[in-house]
Each structure stands twice: as C-alpha cells, then as structure tokens.
Amino acid sequence: MSDRLRIGYVYRDFNRNGSIASKFRDRAERLAQHESVIAICAAATRDTTEAPLRFETIEPLARSRNRIGYAIECASFAVRAGRRIRWLRPQLDVVHVVGFAAPEADLVTVNAVRPAEIAQYFDRVEPQARFRRRLAPLLRPQSGVVQILERRLFRPPFPLCLAETRAVADDLQRCYGVPAEAIEVVPTGIDLKLFKDDPEARATVRTSFDIPDDRLVVLCVGDSFERKGLERAILGIARTRVDAEDGALQPLAL
C-alpha cells in the first residue's frame, strides 16, 4: 500500500499565463514528485508536463473575458469541479482548492477576499460612487459569483486557509468569520536561483536608462494599478525622503 498522500489539486488553468496559474502548475509539479497528485483543471488551458501528474478534465460552459461570459466560466467550472470532487472523494486524502475554483475543500490557497477587494477599491479609487458600490455584484457578475463561492468555501467546518499575506488573513476573519486557528499565513516564495543579485545586469539596465548608480529605482509590474498597490509604492518612496528616479516605461506588446 502506497504511503503517498493522495491530493486533489483544483484550479482552472494549468499553464504560465498568469501568476496564479503559474504557481498552481509549479506547486502541482513539485508535489507530484513526492505525493500522488490529481490536477483538476481545464484541458483547453493545460500545458504539457513531464511531472508524474494525473489530470481530471473539467471544462467550463464558456471561455470569455466579457463580464457575463467570464462569470459563466468561473461559475460553471466551480460547479462541475465540485461534482467531480465528490465523485473522487473516496480516492483522495486532501482536496486543495486555489481561490474560488471549487465550492468545497479541505485546504484553500487564498490570494484575496472579494468583499474586501471591492471595499478597498471603492474606498480608495471611487469613494463617491456609493450607488455603483452597492450594485458591484450586478455590474460585474463575476464578483457576485466569487462571493457566492467564497461563502460556500469559508463556512463551518472551516477548511485550512493558506493566506498569502497577513492582510488576506485579516480579511478572512473580518468578512467570513474564519477563526485564526484555521488560517496559516504562507507568503509566496521567491526562486533565489532565478531572482538573484547580478551586478552586471544591474549596471546594464541602469546604463540603458541613464540612471545614476546611487539613485533609488523601484519597479512595479502588473495591471489594475489601483488594486496592485502602486499608490502605496509612490507614497512609500516619498516617505523615504531620498532622491528617486522619476520616469515611465511604455506598455509591452504581449
């Protein structure tokens, strides 16, 4: 009898087309070296892999980035994944869901809490838009879908929640009453082989932008900067009271 843990690992996309999908793929491949892992995801967005993974295919009803289509994609995948999990339960020791990819789990990786995200956005970006704030789940149906799924996930008996930051842990407690003992803060790790100090590369980049060696430079990468903390980064630089480089990079054509 195998002593490997049997894990059902759930997220829509198994590829590198986004930070969450990339982490899901990397973690699934690492886990599969030591445990028996079934990756429950869509085939349409599944990259090939040499890891000893078993796949269970769940296809959403739609694939779209418009408001209605994306809501249908998220909801239909989660519902179908939930059904497949119940069918697979006798074969599994642990069900690990990423985000809101399924409505039930033993373990959930929590990247954000949607009610807290909505509140933060309107508090900081559109504080006067009270009517739009109330109608947010209707104006953006995917937000309504996410909140329904989160309410299903984060209820007694609570799953173990792996929060990526202390702020996310606090949001889980405030928005859904998840007890502190059901939350572990596990920050996203950094591959030190890939992200390591390289004085030559640093000098090359600074020279290409004509930046003095002693000038502070901060790089922010992402989209939806009002959500990703660019304002805080700017305020943080201002509080350092050091001479910082003021410039802009053109968007990349991807």
Salt bridges, closest charged atoms under 4 A:
ASP13 OD1 - ARG63 NH1 3.42
ASP26 OD1 - ARG16 NH1 2.53
GLU29 OE1 - ARG16 NH2 3.94
GLU29 OE2 - ARG25 NE 3.14
ASP47 OD2 - ARG25 NH1 2.97
GLU56 OE2 - ARG54 NH2 2.94
GLU56 OE1 - ARG84 NH1 2.65
GLU73 OE2 - ARG12 NE 3.43
GLU73 OE2 - ARG63 NH1 2.88
GLU73 OE1 - ARG65 NH1 3.18
ASP93 OD1 - ARG6 NH2 3.07
GLU104 OE1 - ARG86 NH1 2.80
ASP106 OD2 - ARG89 NH1 2.94
GLU117 OE1 - ARG114 NE 2.99
GLU117 OE2 - ARG227 NH1 3.40
ASP123 OD1 - ARG133 NH1 2.78
GLU126 OE1 - ARG132 NH1 2.49
GLU164 OE2 - LYS23 NZ 2.94
ASP170 OD1 - ARG166 NE 3.35
ASP171 OD1 - ARG174 NH2 2.64
ASP213 OD1 - ARG202 NH1 2.71
ASP223 OD1 - LYS228 NZ 3.41
ASP243 OD2 - ARG215 NE 3.19
GLU245 OE1 - ARG215 NH1 2.95
